[in-house]
Amino acid sequence: MSSTPNSAVEAESVASNVAKPERMLAGFPWVSAIVLYTLSWGWSLLRPNTLYWDDWSTFWQKDFGEILSIVKPYGAPPWSKLIESVLIQLGVWIATTSTFVIFFATGLILYAILQMLPIESQNQKRLTVLVFLIAPVNHARVSLIVFDYTTSYFLFYLGWFVLVRYRSVKGFVLACVTLFLSFKTHSLLFFVLLPFLHFAWLNKTELCDFKKLNRRHLQIVLIVIMPLAYLIARSLFWPLADVWKNYHRIYLYGNRIIRMTALFVPFLLCSGWYVLRVRLKEFVSRSLLVLACGLGCVALALFPYYLSGNLAEFRTPFEFRDDWRSRHLLLVPLGVALSAVGLNELLKWRGKNIVVSAVLVISVALNMFWGSQYFLQSHKQEQLVELFKTTKDKVEIASVEDQTMRFNGRESTFRSYELDGFMKLADIPTDRPGCEALPSGSALTLKSDTSYLQALVTRDLGLYFEVKPCSEVLAQNN
């Protein structure tokens, strides 16, 4: 364990940890952050005009009004999808580039927030923001449909920063408005606990004075009721359509409750050990507190997704073949970063950042690999359209199956509306009723004999359709 003064439990004043405005980004690892971030996420800029996944059903060939009308039944607030609805009219590449910039800007805001926390040294803060920027989660950000999450993410951290940095009434109002706008991503209704605790800690002296009510007491109450106010406003002004109510319904049963409870066990054990050591007045590394905070942030980030069932059916939220579920890990990077840095300090050997170095290398490697898959998927979609064109007036399509998912980002599967889009671009009918409904048709299976590496080098995926008459398919099935 580290025995440096920064690691020991010492009393520190809030003022000593609040940097001046011009010093908020002092010491930020610009070179390392830009290089690692670009290696990890720059792949999205190589093919910036590509539509993925739900983009085909929500944004493709839709004007501003149509997009807003499509998302209205989801229970989305009036300000949801506004930005991307405008950007899509100007070009998909603008939204793609904006996503790249916004996530990096969020890292800058986090660094400014960390400047106001006493639990980390300056070097630990730099390492935290590096891991935060390149944590290998939420690769679904490449899809335009997830841009709403991206803006929510930015608004949340911006609101958190304003809340804890500026003590004026105007600053507090601005922070509350910004945080409220971020709630369009509903998992942030839970994650707001973090800025709440940070604000309460910074103002603990005034809040603990119960002899008379003061402004801080009123402010802390307003922060508490903000999530409730959003839910009430949602039920009154932008309610869910009946067809989407099951998607947002919370189901609690034995297995799910056990999994949600298990999320917080590592945090409780780690923080409990820290408190016990402090109570016994024994030496304890402050890095243990950093690790505990990180584990708690991970649990809090995953909790709403387990509560809603979006992750409850999977053994682990971190899956190699994730399809588009990585969007459910939107809030995980902060917890991952704090956990990695805390563990790094606890296991430091000869001053080496063993854990953080390993996390950075693995993260960049994973991001580059998965990024190359999305890059190939972009090429695949274009080549598939050309392949569909070759079937025009030659084959009556009953069904289409894809056996080349190695060329898809996180091995995602094509949805029916994606295939509809490809076929429309090829100017062929999109009906695929299946062989039982169309016994005179043919079943198409998309295949390729080209290896992943060869496809990456040549950009030629070697796609072809294996055509099997439905009569053969039906005979085989029977």
JOTAHU-V962438 format. One record per residue. SS is DSSP state (@ for helix, = for strand, . for the rest). PHI is phi in degrees with one decimal (999 if undefined). PSI is psi in degrees with one decimal (* if undefined). Layout:
# JOTAHU-V962438
<<SS | PHI | PSI> <SS | PHI | PSI>>
This chain:
# JOTAHU-V962438
<<. | 999 | 150.5> <. | -72.9 | 142.5> <. | -120.4 | 19.0> <. | -72.4 | 158.6> <. | -57.2 | -32.2> <. | -67.2 | -22.2> <. | -89.9 | -21.6> <. | -73.4 | 157.3> <. | -82.6 | 109.8> <. | -132.6 | 152.2> <. | -77.3 | 131.2> <. | -132.5 | 142.0> <. | -81.8 | 152.6> <. | -63.0 | -39.2> <@ | -60.5 | -34.6> <@ | -70.0 | -16.1> <@ | -108.6 | -2.0> <. | -98.3 | 107.8> <. | -74.5 | 153.5> <. | -67.9 | 155.4> <@ | -51.3 | -42.1> <@ | -74.1 | -9.6> <@ | -106.9 | 2.8> <. | -57.9 | -37.9> <. | -104.3 | 11.8> <. | -63.5 | 129.6> <. | 87.3 | 1.7> <. | -63.2 | 133.5> <. | -77.1 | 71.5> <@ | -55.9 | -51.7> <@ | -63.5 | -51.4> <@ | -61.1 | -42.7> <@ | -64.9 | -46.1> <@ | -65.6 | -43.7> <@ | -65.4 | -51.8> <@ | -66.3 | -39.5> <@ | -65.3 | -42.4> <@ | -67.3 | -40.0> <@ | -62.2 | -36.1> <@ | -78.2 | -40.3> <@ | -123.4 | -2.5> <@ | -65.2 | -19.5> <@ | -57.3 | -28.3> <@ | -66.2 | -20.5> <@ | -88.5 | -7.5> <. | -74.6 | -34.3> <. | -132.3 | 66.9> <. | -73.0 | -12.4> <. | -97.4 | 15.0> <. | -84.3 | 138.1> <. | -98.6 | 139.3> <. | -127.7 | 151.2> <. | 51.6 | -125.3> <. | -68.3 | -9.6> <@ | -56.9 | -34.0> <@ | -67.6 | -33.5> <@ | -90.6 | -23.8> <@ | -99.1 | -38.3> <. | -115.5 | -26.9> <. | -65.4 | 123.9> <. | 59.4 | 29.3> <. | -113.0 | 140.8> <. | -90.8 | -179.4> <@ | -56.0 | -49.6> <@ | -65.1 | -38.6> <@ | -64.4 | -39.6> <@ | -62.6 | -45.5> <@ | -66.1 | -35.2> <@ | -71.8 | -30.9> <@ | -66.8 | -41.6> <@ | -86.3 | -9.8> <@ | -58.6 | -43.3> <. | -63.9 | -15.8> <. | -72.4 | -7.5> <. | 80.9 | 24.6> <. | -81.2 | 141.8> <. | -68.9 | 163.6> <. | -58.1 | -28.2> <. | -87.8 | -2.2> <. | -73.8 | 140.8> <. | 67.2 | 5.4> <@ | -64.7 | -48.0> <@ | -65.0 | -49.3> <@ | -68.6 | -27.5> <@ | -64.0 | -33.5> <@ | -77.2 | -45.7> <@ | -62.6 | -37.4> <@ | -64.5 | -27.1> <@ | -72.3 | -25.7> <@ | -89.5 | -27.9> <. | 148.0 | 137.4> <@ | -60.5 | -33.6> <@ | -60.9 | -28.5> <@ | -67.5 | -42.9> <@ | -66.3 | -40.4> <@ | -62.2 | -46.0> <@ | -65.8 | -38.5> <@ | -62.7 | -39.9> <@ | -59.4 | -45.4> <@ | -59.0 | -43.6> <@ | -72.8 | -41.6> <@ | -63.5 | -43.0> <@ | -65.3 | -36.3> <@ | -68.4 | -41.5> <@ | -61.6 | -35.3> <@ | -63.3 | -35.4> <@ | -63.5 | -37.8> <@ | -63.6 | -42.4> <@ | -64.6 | -41.3> <@ | -60.3 | -41.7> <@ | -60.1 | -40.3> <@ | -65.7 | -36.7> <@ | -65.5 | -42.7> <@ | -62.7 | -26.9> <. | -63.3 | -17.2> <. | -103.8 | 15.5> <. | -117.7 | 137.7> <. | -91.4 | -0.5> <. | -85.6 | -5.6> <. | -129.7 | 148.1> <. | -77.8 | 171.3> <@ | -62.7 | -38.4> <@ | -66.2 | -39.3> <@ | -64.1 | -36.2> <@ | -65.7 | -39.9> <@ | -64.2 | -43.0> <@ | -66.9 | -36.8> <@ | -60.8 | -46.1> <@ | -69.8 | -30.4> <@ | -64.9 | -47.8> <@ | -65.4 | -39.9> <@ | -57.4 | -41.7> <@ | -70.6 | -32.1> <@ | -118.2 | 11.4> <. | -52.2 | 128.6> <. | -78.0 | 62.3> <. | -133.1 | 166.4> <. | 56.7 | 50.1> <@ | -72.5 | -10.2> <@ | -66.3 | -8.9> <@ | -59.3 | -20.1> <@ | -67.2 | -20.9> <. | -84.7 | 137.0> <@ | -65.3 | -28.9> <@ | -63.2 | -23.4> <@ | -92.0 | 1.2> <@ | -60.3 | -29.6> <@ | -60.9 | -39.5> <@ | -64.2 | -38.4> <@ | -62.0 | -47.2> <@ | -67.7 | -36.4> <@ | -61.1 | -43.9> <@ | -57.4 | -47.7> <@ | -65.4 | -46.3> <@ | -61.0 | -37.8> <@ | -63.2 | -50.7> <@ | -67.9 | -33.6> <@ | -65.2 | -44.5> <@ | -62.3 | -41.0> <@ | -59.3 | -46.6> <@ | -60.9 | -48.7> <@ | -62.9 | -38.3> <@ | -60.5 | -43.6> <@ | -93.7 | -12.4> <@ | -93.9 | -39.6> <. | -109.6 | 127.2> <. | -95.0 | -2.7> <. | -76.3 | 164.3> <@ | -64.3 | -41.3> <@ | -60.9 | -41.9> <@ | -62.9 | -41.0> <@ | -65.2 | -43.4> <@ | -62.5 | -44.6> <@ | -61.1 | -41.5> <@ | -63.4 | -44.0> <@ | -64.8 | -41.6> <@ | -63.1 | -44.0> <@ | -64.5 | -43.9> <@ | -64.5 | -40.6> <@ | -62.0 | -41.4> <@ | -64.7 | -31.0> <@ | -71.8 | -17.2> <. | -68.2 | -3.8> <. | -59.9 | -21.2> <. | -96.9 | 108.0> <. | -68.7 | -20.6> <. | -63.7 | -21.8> <@ | -72.3 | -14.0> <@ | -63.6 | -26.3> <@ | -90.8 | -41.5> <@ | -68.2 | -15.3> <. | -64.6 | -12.1> <@ | -57.4 | -32.5> <@ | -67.1 | -54.2> <@ | -63.3 | -29.8> <@ | -61.2 | -48.9> <@ | -65.0 | -38.8> <@ | -63.4 | -45.4> <@ | -62.5 | -43.6> <@ | -63.6 | -38.8> <@ | -67.6 | -42.0> <@ | -64.3 | -27.9> <. | -114.2 | 27.5> <@ | -62.8 | -32.8> <@ | -63.4 | -48.3> <@ | -69.2 | -37.6> <@ | -70.0 | -28.3> <. | -84.0 | -4.0> <. | -88.4 | 94.5> <. | -93.1 | 4.8> <. | -68.6 | -31.7> <. | -149.4 | 146.6> <. | -72.6 | 140.9> <. | -132.9 | -178.9> <@ | -61.1 | -36.2> <@ | -64.6 | -35.7> <@ | -62.3 | -43.8> <@ | -64.7 | -40.5> <@ | -65.2 | -39.9> <@ | -67.9 | -34.5> <@ | -66.5 | -40.9> <@ | -63.4 | -38.3> <@ | -65.1 | -39.6> <@ | -64.0 | -39.5> <@ | -87.2 | -6.6> <@ | -56.8 | -50.1> <@ | -59.4 | -39.7> <@ | -65.0 | -40.1> <@ | -62.8 | -38.3> <@ | -64.6 | -43.8> <@ | -64.5 | -38.3> <@ | -66.4 | -44.6> <@ | -62.0 | -37.9> <@ | -64.3 | -44.9> <@ | -66.4 | -27.0> <@ | -90.0 | -39.2> <@ | -113.6 | -27.4> <. | -140.0 | 62.6> <. | -70.5 | 160.9> <. | -71.8 | 143.4> <. | -71.8 | 154.1> <@ | -57.0 | -35.8> <@ | -68.3 | -16.5> <@ | -105.8 | -0.6> <@ | -66.2 | -37.6> <@ | -64.5 | -32.6> <@ | -64.6 | -30.7> <@ | -103.1 | 2.7> <. | -77.4 | 145.2> <. | -98.9 | 123.6> <. | -114.0 | 122.7> <. | -113.6 | 121.5> <. | -147.1 | 174.0> <@ | -47.7 | -57.4> <@ | -63.1 | -40.5> <@ | -69.1 | -39.7> <@ | -63.1 | -41.1> <@ | -61.9 | -43.1> <@ | -66.7 | -41.2> <@ | -65.7 | -38.8> <@ | -66.4 | -40.2> <@ | -63.2 | -25.6> <@ | -57.2 | -35.4> <. | -95.3 | -4.9> <@ | -60.9 | -48.7> <@ | -57.9 | -40.1> <@ | -63.7 | -44.7> <@ | -65.6 | -40.1> <@ | -65.7 | -46.1> <@ | -66.7 | -46.9> <@ | -69.1 | -35.1> <@ | -62.7 | -42.0> <@ | -63.7 | -39.0> <@ | -63.9 | -47.6> <@ | -63.3 | -41.2> <@ | -60.7 | -45.0> <@ | -63.3 | -38.8> <@ | -66.5 | -43.1> <@ | -62.6 | -35.3> <. | -82.2 | 0.7> <. | 57.7 | 37.1> <. | -101.2 | 156.1> <. | -63.4 | 135.6> <. | -144.6 | 132.4> <. | -70.0 | 134.8> <@ | -64.4 | -19.8> <@ | -63.5 | -26.6> <@ | -65.0 | -35.8> <@ | -68.1 | -38.5> <@ | -61.8 | -44.8> <@ | -61.7 | -43.2> <@ | -61.9 | -43.1> <@ | -62.4 | -40.8> <@ | -62.8 | -45.4> <@ | -64.0 | -37.2> <@ | -66.2 | -39.8> <@ | -65.7 | -38.9> <@ | -62.4 | -45.5> <@ | -62.2 | -43.8> <@ | -67.1 | -34.2> <@ | -68.6 | -34.3> <@ | -88.6 | -23.9> <@ | -53.1 | -51.5> <@ | -63.6 | -27.3> <@ | -77.2 | -30.4> <@ | -73.8 | -37.2> <@ | -62.9 | -38.5> <. | -85.7 | -7.4> <. | 90.7 | 0.9> <. | -70.2 | -24.7> <. | -121.3 | -5.0> <. | -65.6 | -24.1> <. | -89.4 | 0.2> <. | -108.4 | 144.5> <. | -62.8 | -37.7> <. | -145.4 | 143.4> <. | -72.3 | -15.0> <. | -101.5 | 93.6> <. | -115.8 | 142.9> <. | -68.3 | -47.2> <. | -96.5 | 84.3> <. | -95.4 | -6.7> <. | 55.7 | -126.0> <. | -109.7 | 14.9> <@ | -74.3 | -8.9> <@ | -62.6 | -15.8> <@ | -64.5 | -23.3> <@ | -74.4 | -6.5> <@ | -103.1 | 20.6> <. | -51.5 | -41.1> <. | -95.9 | 2.3> <@ | -73.1 | -31.9> <@ | -52.6 | -38.1> <@ | -61.9 | -47.5> <@ | -64.8 | -40.2> <@ | -61.8 | -43.3> <@ | -64.5 | -47.7> <@ | -64.7 | -40.2> <@ | -64.0 | -44.2> <@ | -63.1 | -42.9> <@ | -70.1 | -41.4> <@ | -62.8 | -44.9> <@ | -66.5 | -35.1> <@ | -59.7 | -43.9> <@ | -69.8 | -35.8> <@ | -69.2 | -31.1> <. | -106.0 | 16.6> <. | -63.2 | 134.8> <= | -129.6 | 118.1> <. | 54.9 | 37.0> <. | 73.0 | 11.2> <= | -90.8 | 137.9> <. | -85.6 | 70.2> <@ | -64.0 | -52.3> <@ | -65.6 | -49.5> <@ | -63.4 | -41.0> <@ | -60.5 | -43.6> <@ | -64.3 | -42.5> <@ | -62.9 | -42.0> <@ | -65.1 | -44.3> <@ | -64.3 | -47.3> <@ | -63.8 | -41.1> <@ | -63.0 | -47.3> <@ | -62.6 | -42.7> <@ | -61.7 | -45.5> <@ | -65.3 | -43.4> <@ | -63.0 | -39.6> <@ | -68.8 | -39.2> <@ | -66.1 | -51.6> <@ | -65.2 | -34.8> <@ | -61.8 | -37.8> <@ | -66.2 | -29.5> <@ | -66.7 | -43.7> <@ | -65.2 | -35.5> <@ | -62.0 | -45.2> <@ | -68.3 | -34.5> <@ | -63.0 | -37.4> <@ | -60.7 | -45.2> <@ | -65.6 | -38.7> <@ | -61.0 | -41.0> <@ | -63.3 | -41.2> <@ | -65.7 | -43.8> <@ | -69.9 | -29.3> <@ | -69.1 | -38.2> <@ | -59.7 | -44.5> <@ | -63.9 | -36.3> <@ | -67.3 | -39.2> <@ | -61.7 | -36.2> <@ | -61.5 | -30.1> <. | -72.1 | -15.8> <. | -89.4 | -7.0> <. | -59.4 | 126.3> <. | 65.3 | 9.7> <. | -113.5 | -37.6> <. | -131.1 | 136.2> <. | -93.2 | 108.4> <= | -80.3 | 122.2> <= | -99.4 | -33.4> <= | -159.7 | 159.4> <= | -134.1 | 129.8> <= | -125.1 | 138.1> <= | -106.2 | 118.5> <. | -113.8 | 27.1> <. | -124.4 | 41.1> <@ | -69.2 | -10.0> <@ | -64.4 | -18.3> <@ | -93.9 | 5.3> <. | -104.1 | 143.3> <@ | -58.3 | 126.4> <@ | 51.9 | 29.3> <@ | 52.2 | 45.1> <. | -71.9 | 161.4> <. | -106.7 | 148.2> <. | -74.7 | 128.2> <. | -80.5 | 166.8> <@ | -61.8 | -37.8> <@ | -71.9 | -24.7> <@ | -68.2 | -46.2> <@ | -62.2 | -36.4> <@ | -58.8 | -44.4> <@ | -63.1 | -43.7> <@ | -62.3 | -42.0> <@ | -70.9 | -34.8> <@ | -65.0 | -39.9> <@ | -64.5 | -29.1> <. | -84.4 | -2.8> <. | 61.2 | 45.6> <. | -128.9 | 158.5> <. | -59.4 | 143.7> <. | -96.7 | -1.9> <. | -64.8 | 129.0> <. | -136.8 | 74.6> <. | -74.2 | -11.4> <. | 94.8 | 160.3> <. | -68.3 | -32.6> <. | -65.6 | -36.6> <. | -84.6 | -20.8> <. | -134.4 | 70.4> <. | -63.8 | -17.9> <. | -85.0 | -6.4> <. | -88.2 | -164.9> <= | -134.1 | 149.1> <= | -96.9 | 124.1> <= | -101.9 | 132.8> <= | -119.9 | 118.4> <= | -78.4 | 123.0> <= | -134.3 | 169.4> <= | -159.4 | 138.7> <. | -99.0 | 4.9> <. | -86.5 | 133.8> <. | -72.6 | 161.9> <@ | -59.8 | -47.2> <@ | -65.7 | -40.7> <@ | -63.8 | -40.9> <@ | -64.1 | -37.0> <@ | -66.9 | -36.4> <@ | -76.1 | -43.6> <@ | -93.5 | -16.8> <. | 65.4 | 5.0> <. | -104.1 | 112.6> <. | -86.3 | -6.2> <. | 60.5 | 40.3> <= | -75.1 | 144.2> <= | -154.5 | 157.4> <= | -98.4 | 129.0> <= | -89.0 | 116.4> <= | -101.4 | 124.3> <= | -128.1 | 121.7> <= | -55.4 | 143.9> <@ | -63.7 | -26.5> <@ | -60.8 | -41.0> <@ | -68.7 | -40.8> <@ | -62.8 | -44.4> <@ | -66.5 | -38.9> <@ | -65.0 | -39.7> <@ | -67.0 | -41.1> <@ | -67.5 | -33.4> <. | -78.0 | *>>
